[in-house]
Amino acid sequence: MTIVLVAAAIMTSCTTKTNKSKSSVDLPTDQTAQSFFNKEELNVFNQLITFVDQEVLKQTALTDINAAYHQYFKDMDTKIKKKENPLPLFKDVDKIKFLKNLDQTPLNSAIMVNLVQYHPRKGGKVQEKAIEKEVVAFNIRGSFFKYFSTQSHGDPVRSQLSQQLKLIGDFSPVTYTWFPANHREFNFNSYNDRLIASLFLLGYNEPMK
């Protein structure tokens, strides 16, 4: 009886440790990413992926995450080809609220919440009074871009995306048409591809009116 209880205790202990160590995202972290980023960065990246995953699954009504991302980007691509502007995955106010609750230092290794000023249009005319707006921007100087550009060497598709980011310094209108058009080249069961897709969708801001 004692032996059975001890065995059960050991099994319970092992199960507990396994559950605690399991990522909140049902996605193995790439070993290269584990050696490149610190624990705080990996933790924030997992939270970003989870946040985006949930909305992609919700909007596509699919249960397979890889299929859901492909379907979402396919729908985006279809709208773009019809000269329509696809709506961002999130409202700016919702995603910025989420991002501001994260640890900002590791978050800023990939993306940032920036305050920008712009002059709205009314009746076809640019208004003199500037409006401030918070937007999500890619951090070209952060550790994520160094990682992504290194991992993109020898890969013509990902190298193209890396060059776009390097040239513009942020996700640009070119990127917003390129990524959906090339979604078939990505495997969203892969940690690296899911992470860059999550950052892309978070960086797709609502238009400034």
Summary of the structure (lengths in Angstrom):
residues: 209
radius of gyration: 20.2
end to end distance: 72.4
largest distance: 83.7
contacts: 562
relative contact order: 0.15
helix: 59%
strand: 10%
